[in-house]
């Protein structure tokens, strides 16, 4: 209901319609979009297949940050390039957390003791 009343442009979506910086090549744009799609799949699988109830909070960080970054771009407080770089960095956070605190990592720490 809120979207219908408040959305200014019906073709506006989330990351799909975010502009890329001037000079971004088509291959660069494809790489960004491919990485975004990959991370969306991994986030979905991570929430479904993980027994740790805190894991979805780690996955939610990029989602929430994207909304803030999109607002900053639309208000002219952040460049399109800044948006894509910061959003991409935030998408890497769950991978780092998973590597540092995942099951295999705990197994490695136990064998060192």
N, CA and C atoms as an extended XYZ file, in Angstrom:
339
Properties=species:S:1:pos:R:3:atomname:S:1:resname:S:1:resid:I:1 pbc="F F F"
N         0.835       -1.189        0.000 N   UNK     1
C         0.000        0.000        0.000 CA  UNK     1
C         0.876        1.247        0.000 C   UNK     1
N         1.900        1.264        0.845 N   UNK     2
C         2.773        2.435        0.919 CA  UNK     2
C         3.508        2.656       -0.399 C   UNK     2
N         3.959        1.570       -1.014 N   UNK     3
C         4.681        1.695       -2.281 CA  UNK     3
C         3.796        2.310       -3.353 C   UNK     3
N         2.555        1.877       -3.421 N   UNK     4
C         1.634        2.406       -4.433 CA  UNK     4
C         1.412        3.898       -4.233 C   UNK     4
N         1.294        4.328       -2.991 N   UNK     5
C         1.018        5.740       -2.713 CA  UNK     5
C         2.260        6.630       -2.797 C   UNK     5
N         3.423        6.094       -2.448 N   UNK     6
C         4.612        6.932       -2.322 CA  UNK     6
C         5.601        6.836       -3.477 C   UNK     6
N         5.590        5.768       -4.252 N   UNK     7
C         6.544        5.605       -5.336 CA  UNK     7
C         6.284        6.646       -6.416 C   UNK     7
N         7.330        7.389       -6.778 N   UNK     8
C         7.205        8.429       -7.792 CA  UNK     8
C         7.282        7.878       -9.205 C   UNK     8
N         8.043        6.824       -9.394 N   UNK     9
C         8.259        6.262      -10.730 CA  UNK     9
C         8.027        4.753      -10.663 C   UNK     9
N         7.039        4.259      -11.374 N   UNK    10
C         6.685        2.836      -11.315 CA  UNK    10
C         7.782        1.933      -11.871 C   UNK    10
N         8.680        2.467      -12.698 N   UNK    11
C         9.748        1.641      -13.257 CA  UNK    11
C        10.967        1.593      -12.330 C   UNK    11
N        10.917        2.315      -11.247 N   UNK    12
C        12.036        2.385      -10.313 CA  UNK    12
C        12.084        1.128       -9.457 C   UNK    12
N        13.245        0.485       -9.419 N   UNK    13
C        13.434       -0.686       -8.565 CA  UNK    13
C        14.628       -0.424       -7.665 C   UNK    13
N        15.188       -1.469       -7.119 N   UNK    14
C        16.327       -1.282       -6.219 CA  UNK    14
C        17.619       -1.148       -7.025 C   UNK    14
N        18.501       -2.117       -6.945 N   UNK    15
C        19.803       -1.973       -7.597 CA  UNK    15
C        19.730       -2.013       -9.114 C   UNK    15
N        18.687       -2.587       -9.673 N   UNK    16
C        18.587       -2.705      -11.134 CA  UNK    16
C        18.584       -1.347      -11.830 C   UNK    16
N        17.936       -0.362      -11.225 N   UNK    17
C        17.834        0.949      -11.881 CA  UNK    17
C        18.845        1.966      -11.351 C   UNK    17
N        19.716        1.544      -10.459 N   UNK    18
C        20.729        2.491       -9.980 CA  UNK    18
C        21.697        2.794      -11.126 C   UNK    18
N        21.997        4.057      -11.312 N   UNK    19
C        22.892        4.412      -12.419 CA  UNK    19
C        24.327        3.957      -12.142 C   UNK    19
N        25.066        3.780      -13.210 N   UNK    20
C        26.498        3.514      -13.100 CA  UNK    20
C        27.221        4.796      -13.466 C   UNK    20
N        28.446        4.916      -13.070 N   UNK    21
C        29.201        6.133      -13.310 CA  UNK    21
C        29.525        6.289      -14.795 C   UNK    21
N        29.765        7.515      -15.174 N   UNK    22
C        30.147        7.801      -16.564 CA  UNK    22
C        31.459        7.080      -16.862 C   UNK    22
N        31.502        6.411      -17.977 N   UNK    23
C        32.714        5.699      -18.364 CA  UNK    23
C        32.739        4.245      -17.933 C   UNK    23
N        31.716        3.796      -17.199 N   UNK    24
C        31.673        2.381      -16.808 CA  UNK    24
C        31.380        1.555      -18.057 C   UNK    24
N        32.258        0.625      -18.356 N   UNK    25
C        32.095       -0.176      -19.572 CA  UNK    25
C        30.961       -1.187      -19.398 C   UNK    25
N        30.385       -1.632      -20.500 N   UNK    26
C        29.340       -2.669      -20.407 CA  UNK    26
C        29.813       -3.931      -19.692 C   UNK    26
N        31.071       -4.302      -19.872 N   UNK    27
C        31.574       -5.502      -19.191 CA  UNK    27
C        31.681       -5.279      -17.678 C   UNK    27
N        32.052       -4.069      -17.267 N   UNK    28
C        32.105       -3.747      -15.841 CA  UNK    28
C        30.708       -3.816      -15.244 C   UNK    28
N        29.737       -3.262      -15.938 N   UNK    29
C        28.356       -3.291      -15.461 CA  UNK    29
C        27.860       -4.723      -15.360 C   UNK    29
N        28.184       -5.548      -16.361 N   UNK    30
C        27.789       -6.963      -16.334 CA  UNK    30
C        28.413       -7.675      -15.139 C   UNK    30
N        29.679       -7.369      -14.854 N   UNK    31
C        30.349       -8.001      -13.715 CA  UNK    31
C        29.683       -7.619      -12.393 C   UNK    31
N        29.383       -6.322      -12.242 N   UNK    32
C        28.698       -5.881      -11.021 CA  UNK    32
C        27.356       -6.590      -10.887 C   UNK    32
N        26.564       -6.587      -11.949 N   UNK    33
C        25.241       -7.209      -11.895 CA  UNK    33
C        25.337       -8.711      -11.660 C   UNK    33
N        26.317       -9.360      -12.241 N   UNK    34
C        26.530      -10.785      -11.999 CA  UNK    34
C        26.885      -11.069      -10.556 C   UNK    34
N        27.746      -10.237       -9.982 N   UNK    35
C        28.122      -10.406       -8.581 CA  UNK    35
C        26.921      -10.165       -7.674 C   UNK    35
N        26.133       -9.146       -7.984 N   UNK    36
C        24.924       -8.876       -7.194 CA  UNK    36
C        23.989      -10.081       -7.221 C   UNK    36
N        23.772      -10.655       -8.394 N   UNK    37
C        22.876      -11.811       -8.521 CA  UNK    37
C        23.430      -13.009       -7.743 C   UNK    37
N        24.735      -13.236       -7.863 N   UNK    38
C        25.373      -14.336       -7.133 CA  UNK    38
C        25.171      -14.159       -5.626 C   UNK    38
N        25.388      -12.948       -5.139 N   UNK    39
C        25.249      -12.685       -3.703 CA  UNK    39
C        23.807      -12.847       -3.237 C   UNK    39
N        22.852      -12.491       -4.083 N   UNK    40
C        21.445      -12.689       -3.715 CA  UNK    40
C        21.134      -14.176       -3.553 C   UNK    40
N        21.636      -15.003       -4.463 N   UNK    41
C        21.441      -16.445       -4.341 CA  UNK    41
C        22.114      -16.980       -3.085 C   UNK    41
N        23.335      -16.549       -2.835 N   UNK    42
C        24.066      -17.024       -1.664 CA  UNK    42
C        23.385      -16.578       -0.368 C   UNK    42
N        22.843      -15.370       -0.354 N   UNK    43
C        22.138      -14.887        0.829 CA  UNK    43
C        20.899      -15.733        1.097 C   UNK    43
N        20.174      -16.046        0.049 N   UNK    44
C        18.978      -16.885        0.202 CA  UNK    44
C        19.359      -18.261        0.738 C   UNK    44
N        20.363      -18.867        0.123 N   UNK    45
C        20.806      -20.189        0.581 CA  UNK    45
C        21.369      -20.132        1.996 C   UNK    45
N        22.090      -19.048        2.299 N   UNK    46
C        22.660      -18.898        3.635 CA  UNK    46
C        21.601      -18.813        4.717 C   UNK    46
N        20.509      -18.147        4.412 N   UNK    47
C        19.422      -18.048        5.395 CA  UNK    47
C        18.678      -19.374        5.542 C   UNK    47
N        18.525      -20.099        4.444 N   UNK    48
C        17.775      -21.353        4.482 CA  UNK    48
C        18.579      -22.506        5.076 C   UNK    48
N        19.876      -22.536        4.829 N   UNK    49
C        20.681      -23.708        5.173 CA  UNK    49
C        21.518      -23.539        6.428 C   UNK    49
N        21.430      -22.416        7.089 N   UNK    50
C        22.291      -22.172        8.233 CA  UNK    50
C        21.514      -22.354        9.519 C   UNK    50
N        22.121      -23.020       10.485 N   UNK    51
C        21.470      -23.245       11.772 CA  UNK    51
C        21.671      -22.112       12.762 C   UNK    51
N        22.537      -21.172       12.450 N   UNK    52
C        22.810      -20.068       13.366 CA  UNK    52
C        21.763      -18.976       13.166 C   UNK    52
N        20.970      -18.659       14.195 N   UNK    53
C        19.916      -17.654       14.031 CA  UNK    53
C        20.456      -16.236       13.831 C   UNK    53
N        21.712      -16.002       14.114 N   UNK    54
C        22.289      -14.665       13.926 CA  UNK    54
C        22.789      -14.442       12.503 C   UNK    54
N        22.952      -15.503       11.741 N   UNK    55
C        23.485      -15.384       10.388 CA  UNK    55
C        22.654      -14.460        9.504 C   UNK    55
N        21.312      -14.547        9.519 N   UNK    56
C        20.522      -13.629        8.686 CA  UNK    56
C        20.772      -12.150        9.000 C   UNK    56
N        21.174      -11.843       10.220 N   UNK    57
C        21.493      -10.446       10.546 CA  UNK    57
C        22.735       -9.981        9.794 C   UNK    57
N        23.697      -10.853        9.636 N   UNK    58
C        24.896      -10.524        8.861 CA  UNK    58
C        24.526      -10.311        7.397 C   UNK    58
N        23.622      -11.144        6.913 N   UNK    59
C        23.184      -11.035        5.527 CA  UNK    59
C        22.336       -9.785        5.309 C   UNK    59
N        21.630       -9.338        6.355 N   UNK    60
C        20.766       -8.154        6.241 CA  UNK    60
C        21.564       -6.851        6.113 C   UNK    60
N        22.812       -6.842        6.560 N   UNK    61
C        23.611       -5.607        6.493 CA  UNK    61
C        23.668       -5.006        5.096 C   UNK    61
N        24.048       -5.757        4.064 N   UNK    62
C        24.087       -5.157        2.729 CA  UNK    62
C        22.719       -4.686        2.234 C   UNK    62
N        21.676       -5.404        2.600 N   UNK    63
C        20.333       -5.031        2.167 CA  UNK    63
C        19.952       -3.681        2.758 C   UNK    63
N        20.190       -3.518        4.031 N   UNK    64
C        19.848       -2.259        4.692 CA  UNK    64
C        20.766       -1.122        4.229 C   UNK    64
N        22.037       -1.429        4.055 N   UNK    65
C        22.975       -0.405        3.608 CA  UNK    65
C        22.643        0.067        2.203 C   UNK    65
N        22.179       -0.835        1.349 N   UNK    66
C        21.817       -0.464       -0.025 CA  UNK    66
C        20.736        0.607       -0.027 C   UNK    66
N        19.748        0.476        0.829 N   UNK    67
C        18.683        1.473        0.901 CA  UNK    67
C        19.237        2.840        1.283 C   UNK    67
N        20.107        2.856        2.260 N   UNK    68
C        20.719        4.121        2.674 CA  UNK    68
C        21.564        4.712        1.544 C   UNK    68
N        22.379        3.879        0.924 N   UNK    69
C        23.247        4.362       -0.150 CA  UNK    69
C        22.445        4.881       -1.337 C   UNK    69
N        21.346        4.191       -1.693 N   UNK    70
C        20.505        4.656       -2.802 CA  UNK    70
C        19.908        6.020       -2.492 C   UNK    70
N        19.508        6.209       -1.243 N   UNK    71
C        18.965        7.510       -0.839 CA  UNK    71
C        20.033        8.586       -0.968 C   UNK    71
N        21.251        8.286       -0.548 N   UNK    72
C        22.336        9.264       -0.638 CA  UNK    72
C        22.653        9.625       -2.088 C   UNK    72
N        22.591        8.642       -2.978 N   UNK    73
C        22.839        8.913       -4.403 CA  UNK    73
C        21.743        9.806       -4.952 C   UNK    73
N        20.518        9.489       -4.650 N   UNK    74
C        19.386       10.264       -5.187 CA  UNK    74
C        19.370       11.689       -4.650 C   UNK    74
N        19.925       11.896       -3.454 N   UNK    75
C        20.003       13.247       -2.887 CA  UNK    75
C        21.283       13.969       -3.276 C   UNK    75
N        22.133       13.300       -4.056 N   UNK    76
C        23.367       13.923       -4.520 CA  UNK    76
C        24.482       13.948       -3.490 C   UNK    76
N        24.379       13.152       -2.447 N   UNK    77
C        25.401       13.124       -1.400 CA  UNK    77
C        26.444       12.032       -1.606 C   UNK    77
N        26.210       11.173       -2.580 N   UNK    78
C        27.129       10.087       -2.905 CA  UNK    78
C        27.081        9.862       -4.403 C   UNK    78
N        28.206        9.548       -4.988 N   UNK    79
C        28.238        9.294       -6.436 CA  UNK    79
C        27.744        7.886       -6.728 C   UNK    79
N        27.378        7.641       -7.964 N   UNK    80
C        26.949        6.308       -8.376 CA  UNK    80
C        28.089        5.305       -8.188 C   UNK    80
N        29.294        5.738       -8.497 N   UNK    81
C        30.447        4.850       -8.313 CA  UNK    81
C        30.626        4.505       -6.842 C   UNK    81
N        30.478        5.510       -5.980 N   UNK    82
C        30.579        5.277       -4.540 CA  UNK    82
C        29.540        4.278       -4.057 C   UNK    82
N        28.321        4.412       -4.587 N   UNK    83
C        27.258        3.467       -4.236 CA  UNK    83
C        27.672        2.042       -4.584 C   UNK    83
N        28.074        1.828       -5.831 N   UNK    84
C        28.382        0.464       -6.269 CA  UNK    84
C        29.590       -0.110       -5.528 C   UNK    84
N        30.581        0.705       -5.261 N   UNK    85
C        31.762        0.202       -4.539 CA  UNK    85
C        31.433       -0.130       -3.089 C   UNK    85
N        30.680        0.742       -2.403 N   UNK    86
C        30.325        0.480       -1.008 CA  UNK    86
C        29.349       -0.696       -0.894 C   UNK    86
N        28.406       -0.772       -1.809 N   UNK    87
C        27.453       -1.889       -1.788 CA  UNK    87
C        28.182       -3.211       -2.044 C   UNK    87
N        29.098       -3.206       -3.000 N   UNK    88
C        29.873       -4.417       -3.284 CA  UNK    88
C        30.708       -4.819       -2.072 C   UNK    88
N        31.322       -3.848       -1.416 N   UNK    89
C        32.107       -4.146       -0.212 CA  UNK    89
C        31.210       -4.750        0.876 C   UNK    89
N        30.005       -4.197        1.034 N   UNK    90
C        29.103       -4.724        2.058 CA  UNK    90
C        28.643       -6.140        1.719 C   UNK    90
N        28.531       -6.449        0.429 N   UNK    91
C        28.151       -7.809        0.032 CA  UNK    91
C        29.252       -8.811        0.367 C   UNK    91
N        30.479       -8.351        0.497 N   UNK    92
C        31.595       -9.237        0.833 CA  UNK    92
C        31.639       -9.575        2.321 C   UNK    92
N        30.992       -8.766        3.156 N   UNK    93
C        31.035       -8.975        4.606 CA  UNK    93
C        30.567      -10.367        5.015 C   UNK    93
N        29.413      -10.862        4.532 N   UNK    94
C        29.014      -12.218        4.944 CA  UNK    94
C        30.017      -13.299        4.546 C   UNK    94
N        30.701      -13.114        3.422 N   UNK    95
C        31.715      -14.093        3.019 CA  UNK    95
C        32.879      -14.095        4.015 C   UNK    95
N        33.297      -12.912        4.446 N   UNK    96
C        34.398      -12.791        5.408 CA  UNK    96
C        33.980      -13.362        6.756 C   UNK    96
N        32.787      -13.009        7.209 N   UNK    97
C        32.290      -13.529        8.484 CA  UNK    97
C        32.169      -15.054        8.419 C   UNK    97
N        31.645      -15.555        7.318 N   UNK    98
C        31.517      -16.999        7.153 CA  UNK    98
C        32.865      -17.694        7.190 C   UNK    98
N        33.864      -17.090        6.574 N   UNK    99
C        35.205      -17.679        6.563 CA  UNK    99
C        35.834      -17.628        7.954 C   UNK    99
N        35.647      -16.522        8.649 N   UNK   100
C        36.280      -16.356        9.964 CA  UNK   100
C        35.585      -17.133       11.069 C   UNK   100
N        34.264      -17.235       10.984 N   UNK   101
C        33.514      -17.829       12.085 CA  UNK   101
C        32.666      -19.029       11.678 C   UNK   101
N        32.898      -19.555       10.498 N   UNK   102
C        32.122      -20.691       10.007 CA  UNK   102
C        32.533      -21.997       10.659 C   UNK   102
N        31.847      -23.058       10.295 N   UNK   103
C        32.080      -24.383       10.875 CA  UNK   103
C        33.504      -24.855       10.626 C   UNK   103
N        33.976      -24.729        9.397 N   UNK   104
C        35.326      -25.183        9.063 CA  UNK   104
C        36.370      -24.403        9.859 C   UNK   104
N        36.146      -23.120       10.070 N   UNK   105
C        37.070      -22.295       10.841 CA  UNK   105
C        37.134      -22.784       12.284 C   UNK   105
N        36.002      -23.117       12.867 N   UNK   106
C        35.977      -23.617       14.248 CA  UNK   106
C        36.707      -24.944       14.344 C   UNK   106
N        36.549      -25.773       13.308 N   UNK   107
C        37.234      -27.061       13.278 CA  UNK   107
C        38.754      -26.847       13.268 C   UNK   107
N        39.209      -25.869       12.481 N   UNK   108
C        40.649      -25.582       12.409 CA  UNK   108
C        41.184      -25.099       13.746 C   UNK   108
N        40.405      -24.259       14.459 N   UNK   109
C        40.849      -23.750       15.760 CA  UNK   109
C        40.942      -24.879       16.787 C   UNK   109
N        40.010      -25.822       16.729 N   UNK   110
C        40.039      -26.931       17.680 CA  UNK   110
C        41.265      -27.809       17.474 C   UNK   110
N        41.681      -27.998       16.235 N   UNK   111
C        42.832      -28.859       15.964 CA  UNK   111
C        44.141      -28.189       16.380 C   UNK   111
N        44.155      -26.857       16.507 N   UNK   112
C        45.369      -26.154       16.921 CA  UNK   112
C        45.595      -26.287       18.425 C   UNK   112
N        44.524      -26.496       19.171 N   UNK   113
C        44.647      -26.546       20.645 CA  UNK   113
C        45.200      -27.835       21.152 C   UNK   113
